[in-house]
C-alpha cells in the first residue's frame, strides 16, 4: 500500500474511475469484469445479475476469482467502498477502477430500453 500511495499522482486519479457510460461500453466489448463488492445481505435484496459478487470484506480471500487479463471494475451504491477496493487491488498490482457515480447511477442508466441493449 505504501508504494501505491507514493506513486499516486493527481493526474493518475482518472485512471482509477469510470463513468457509467464508459463502463457500459467497456463491458459490452468484454474489456472489463464487474465486481459487486456490497455485503451479501445487500446483494440478496438488490441483485445486479451480471459480474462477480465478492463482498469487500472477503476480497483478499477471493483474488483468484479475478481475471488477470481484464480491468476489474468495482461497484457499490455510491462508490465509497469501491474506492477502498480499488486502492487495495491497485496496491497489490491488480489493474482496477471504480464506478465514479456508483451502482445507483448505473441502475438509473439501465432503465428501460438501455437495459435490453446492455443485456444483448
C-alpha positions in Angstrom: 0.0 0.0 0.0 2.9 2.3 0.8 4.3 2.1 -2.8 0.8 2.6 -4.2 0.3 5.8 -2.2 3.7 7.1 -3.2 3.0 6.5 -6.9 -0.4 8.1 -6.8 -0.4 11.4 -8.5 -3.4 13.7 -9.3 -3.0 13.1 -13.0 -3.3 9.3 -12.3 -6.6 9.6 -10.4 -8.9 9.5 -13.6 -7.4 6.1 -14.4 -8.9 4.7 -11.3 -12.5 5.5 -12.1 -15.0 5.0 -14.9 -18.1 7.0 -15.6 -21.2 4.8 -16.1 -21.2 5.3 -19.9 -17.5 4.3 -20.1 -18.2 1.2 -18.0 -21.1 0.2 -20.3 -19.0 0.5 -23.4 -16.1 -1.4 -21.9 -18.4 -4.1 -20.5 -20.1 -4.6 -23.9 -16.7 -5.1 -25.6 -15.6 -7.6 -22.9 -12.7 -5.4 -21.6 -13.8 -5.3 -18.0 -15.2 -7.5 -15.3 -17.7 -6.0 -12.9 -17.3 -6.9 -9.2 -20.2 -6.0 -6.9 -18.5 -5.5 -3.5 -21.6 -5.0 -1.4 -22.3 -7.2 1.6 -24.3 -10.4 0.9 -27.5 -9.1 2.5 -27.4 -6.2 0.1 -26.9 -8.3 -3.0 -29.7 -10.6 -1.7 -32.1 -7.7 -1.5 -31.0 -5.9 -4.7 -29.3 -8.0 -7.3 -27.3 -7.0 -10.3 -27.4 -10.1 -12.4 -24.0 -9.8 -14.1 -20.4 -9.8 -13.0 -19.0 -11.2 -9.8 -20.3 -10.8 -6.3 -17.4 -10.5 -3.8 -18.1 -8.6 -0.6 -15.4 -6.1 0.2 -14.5 -7.9 3.5 -13.8 -11.1 1.6 -11.9 -9.6 -1.3 -8.4 -10.6 -0.2 -9.5 -14.3 0.0 -11.1 -14.2 -3.4 -8.4 -12.7 -5.6 -8.1 -16.0 -7.5 -11.6 -15.3 -9.0 -10.5 -12.1 -10.7 -9.3 -12.5 -14.3 -5.8 -11.2 -14.9 -6.4 -10.0 -18.5 -9.2 -7.5 -17.8 -9.8 -4.3 -15.9 -11.6 -5.1 -12.6 -14.4 -2.5 -12.1 -15.7 -2.4 -8.5 -19.1 -1.2 -7.7 -21.2 -0.3 -4.7 -24.2 2.0 -4.3 -22.3 5.3 -4.2 -18.6 4.4 -4.7 -17.2 4.8 -1.2 -16.5 1.1 -0.7 -15.4 0.7 -4.3 -12.7 3.3 -3.8 -11.4 1.2 -0.9 -11.4 -1.9 -3.0 -9.6 -0.2 -5.9 -7.0 1.2 -3.5 -6.4 -2.3 -2.2 -6.3 -4.1 -5.6 -4.1 -1.4 -7.1 -1.7 -1.6 -4.2 -1.1 -5.3 -5.0 -0.7 -4.8 -8.7 -4.2 -5.6 -9.9 -5.5 -3.2 -12.6 -8.8 -1.9 -11.3 -11.2 1.1 -11.3 -14.4 2.0 -9.6 -17.7 3.3 -10.9 -17.4 7.0 -10.4 -21.1 7.5 -9.7 -21.8 4.1 -8.2 -24.3 1.4 -8.9 -27.2 3.8 -8.2 -26.3 5.7 -11.3 -25.7 2.5 -13.2 -29.2 1.4 -12.3 -30.7 4.7 -13.5 -28.7 4.4 -16.7 -30.1 0.9 -17.4 -33.8 1.8 -17.0 -35.9 0.8 -19.9 -34.5 0.2 -23.4 -30.9 0.7 -22.4 -31.1 -2.4 -20.1 -32.1 -4.5 -23.0 -29.3 -3.2 -25.2 -26.8 -3.8 -22.3 -28.0 -7.4 -21.8 -27.9 -8.4 -25.5 
